[in-house]
């Protein structure tokens, strides 16, 4: 067991999903105190992971869960249709703003790692099958950049269930590419971004390429451009 995250309390919002669950387990093995927050809390703590009931659409439910967090990972999905109660605006954009509000009066400013996706800046692409999902994820990114909180925005390419640490992980910026990346590799990058100061204030995409894998992403974080400062 590693101890990079020892002493940190991390809340994973969306940790009952496939990617979020991998993140939660990786953080627990790194020594963090992990709380998975979801609309449907799944019983008592297991494997060092706590569970709490909270809904990103309800700011009051978030306040007690996030109050003492050192870090927050947001890995949530929405419906694609605007007619759903779980529509992209309510879940991604309003949800992000509710999270920011919930921690605004707390004792600390947690590091927020926000998981979105490639294509968020390309919502007007011909044949876009995602409706307004790209648009609202992009607006949520912008709201986080303007929030004043320390943050990292991770844009995975299309997720696969392949084994992690079997191929090179390539970092890009600018949202111009396409490709795939293993969920385990994304979870590892997310976890490392929480204890690596070089990842803060940056937005990037992730892809798998042929090549030798490595598990220390510190040099990759350091090589990335920081996002423009917001006034």
C-alpha positions in Angstrom: 0.0 0.0 0.0 1.3 3.5 -0.9 0.7 6.5 1.4 0.8 9.4 -1.1 -2.7 10.5 0.1 -2.3 9.8 3.8 -4.1 12.3 6.0 -6.3 13.6 3.2 -10.1 13.3 3.2 -11.4 12.9 -0.3 -15.0 12.9 -1.4 -15.8 11.1 -4.6 -19.1 12.3 -6.1 -20.3 9.6 -8.5 -18.2 7.0 -6.8 -20.8 4.3 -7.3 -20.1 4.4 -11.0 -17.5 2.3 -12.8 -14.9 5.1 -13.1 -15.7 6.7 -9.8 -15.5 3.4 -8.0 -12.0 2.8 -9.4 -10.9 6.3 -8.2 -12.3 5.7 -4.7 -10.5 2.3 -4.4 -7.2 3.8 -5.7 -7.4 6.7 -3.2 -8.1 4.3 -0.4 -5.0 2.2 -1.2 -3.0 5.5 -1.3 -4.0 6.1 2.4 -6.8 8.6 1.9 -10.0 8.7 4.0 -12.5 8.3 1.2 -16.2 9.1 1.2 -18.3 8.2 -1.8 -21.3 10.5 -2.1 -24.3 9.5 -4.2 -28.0 9.9 -4.4 -28.3 6.3 -3.3 -25.8 5.7 -0.5 -24.8 2.0 -0.3 -24.7 1.0 3.3 -21.8 1.1 5.8 -18.1 1.7 5.1 -16.3 -1.1 3.2 -12.7 -1.4 2.5 -11.9 1.9 4.2 -14.5 3.7 2.0 -17.4 5.5 3.6 -20.7 6.2 1.9 -22.9 9.3 2.3 -26.2 10.4 0.7 -26.0 13.6 -1.3 -27.4 14.9 -4.6 -25.6 17.5 -6.7 -29.0 19.0 -7.5 -29.5 19.7 -3.8 -27.0 22.1 -2.3 -28.2 21.5 1.3 -27.4 17.7 1.0 -23.8 18.5 -0.1 -22.8 20.9 2.7 -22.3 18.3 5.5 -20.6 15.8 3.2 -18.1 18.3 1.8 -17.5 20.5 4.8 -14.1 18.9 5.9 -13.0 17.6 2.5 -9.4 18.2 1.4 -10.3 17.1 -2.2 -13.4 16.4 -4.2 -13.6 14.2 -7.3 -16.6 14.8 -9.5 -17.3 11.9 -11.8 -21.0 12.0 -12.6 -23.2 11.1 -15.6 -26.5 12.7 -16.7 -29.3 11.8 -19.1 -28.9 13.0 -22.6 -32.4 14.4 -22.9 -33.2 17.9 -21.6 -36.6 16.6 -20.5 -35.2 14.3 -17.8 -34.8 15.4 -14.2 -31.2 14.3 -14.6 -30.6 16.5 -17.7 -27.2 17.8 -18.5 -27.8 21.3 -17.3 -29.1 20.3 -13.9 -26.5 17.5 -13.3 -23.3 19.0 -14.7 -23.6 22.8 -14.7 -26.0 23.4 -11.8 -24.4 20.5 -9.9 -21.0 22.0 -10.2 -22.2 25.4 -9.0 -24.0 23.7 -6.1 -20.7 22.0 -5.1 -18.9 25.3 -5.2 -21.6 26.9 -3.1 -21.5 24.1 -0.6 -17.8 24.6 0.2 -17.8 28.4 -0.1 -18.3 28.9 3.7 -16.4 25.8 4.8 -13.1 25.8 6.8 -10.9 25.1 3.7 -10.8 25.3 -0.1 -10.7 21.7 -1.4 -8.9 20.7 -4.6 -11.6 19.8 -7.1 -10.9 17.3 -9.8 -13.6 17.5 -12.4 -14.0 14.7 -14.9 -15.6 15.8 -18.2 -14.7 14.4 -21.6 -13.2 15.1 -25.0 -15.4 17.0 -27.5 -16.8 19.4 -24.8 -15.7 22.3 -26.9 -17.0 20.7 -30.1 -20.7 20.5 -29.3 -21.6 21.9 -32.7 -19.9 19.1 -34.5 -22.0 17.6 -37.4 -23.9 14.5 -36.3 -23.3 15.2 -32.6 -25.3 12.4 -30.8 -25.0 13.8 -27.3 -27.5 16.6 -27.4 -26.6 19.4 -25.0 -24.2 17.3 -22.9 -21.1 18.8 -24.4 -22.4 22.3 -24.0 -23.3 22.0 -20.3 -20.1 20.1 -19.4 -18.1 22.9 -21.1 -20.1 25.6 -19.1 -19.5 23.6 -15.9 -15.7 23.6 -16.7 -15.9 27.4 -17.1 -17.7 27.8 -13.9 -15.1 25.8 -12.0 -12.2 27.8 -13.6 -13.9 31.0 -12.4 -14.7 29.7 -8.9 -11.5 30.5 -7.2 -11.1 26.9 -6.0 -8.0 24.9 -6.7 -8.9 22.5 -9.5 -7.9 20.0 -12.2 -10.1 19.3 -15.2 -9.6 15.8 -16.7 -11.1 15.1 -20.1 -10.8 11.4 -20.8 -11.2 10.2 -24.4 -13.7 7.3 -25.0 -13.4 5.0 -22.0 -12.5 1.3 -22.3 -12.4 -1.6 -19.8 -9.0 -2.7 -20.9 -6.2 -3.3 -18.4 -4.6 -0.2 -17.0 -0.8 0.2 -17.0 -0.5 -1.8 -20.2 -0.1 1.1 -22.7 1.3 4.6 -22.6 -0.9 7.4 -21.3 -0.7 10.5 -23.6 -1.7 13.9 -22.3 -3.0 16.6 -24.7 -4.5 20.0 -24.4 -6.9 21.9 -26.7 -9.6 19.3 -27.2 -8.7 18.5 -30.9 -8.1 14.7 -30.7 -10.0 11.4 -30.7 -9.2 8.0 -29.3 -9.6 5.7 -26.3 -8.2 5.3 -22.8 -8.6 2.6 -20.1 -10.6 3.5 -17.1 -7.9 2.3 -14.8 -5.4 4.7 -16.3 -7.8 7.6 -15.9 -8.4 6.6 -12.3 -4.7 6.6 -11.7 -4.2 10.1 -13.3 -7.1 11.5 -11.2 -5.7 10.1 -8.0 -2.2 11.4 -8.6 -3.6 14.8 -9.5 -4.9 15.2 -6.0 -1.4 15.0 -4.4 0.6 16.6 -7.2 0.7 20.4 -7.1 1.7 20.5 -10.8 -1.7 19.3 -11.8 -3.5 22.3 -10.3 -5.1 25.0 -12.5 -4.8 22.8 -15.6 -7.2 21.2 -18.1 -6.1 18.2 -20.3 -7.2 15.2 -22.3 -6.1 11.6 -21.9 -5.4 8.9 -24.5 -3.8 5.5 -24.6 -1.0 5.1 -27.2 1.3 2.2 -28.0 4.4 2.5 -25.9 5.9 1.7 -22.5 3.5 2.6 -19.6 4.7 4.5 -16.6 2.9 5.1 -13.3 4.4 8.4 -12.2 2.6 11.2 -14.0 4.4 14.1 -12.3 6.5 15.0 -15.4 3.3 15.0 -17.5 1.5 17.4 -15.1 4.5 19.6 -15.1 4.7 19.8 -18.9 1.1 21.0 -19.2 0.2 24.6 -19.8 -1.7 26.3 -17.0 -5.2 27.6 -17.8 -5.4 31.4 -18.2 -5.9 33.2 -14.9 -9.5 34.4 -14.3 -10.0 37.8 -12.7 
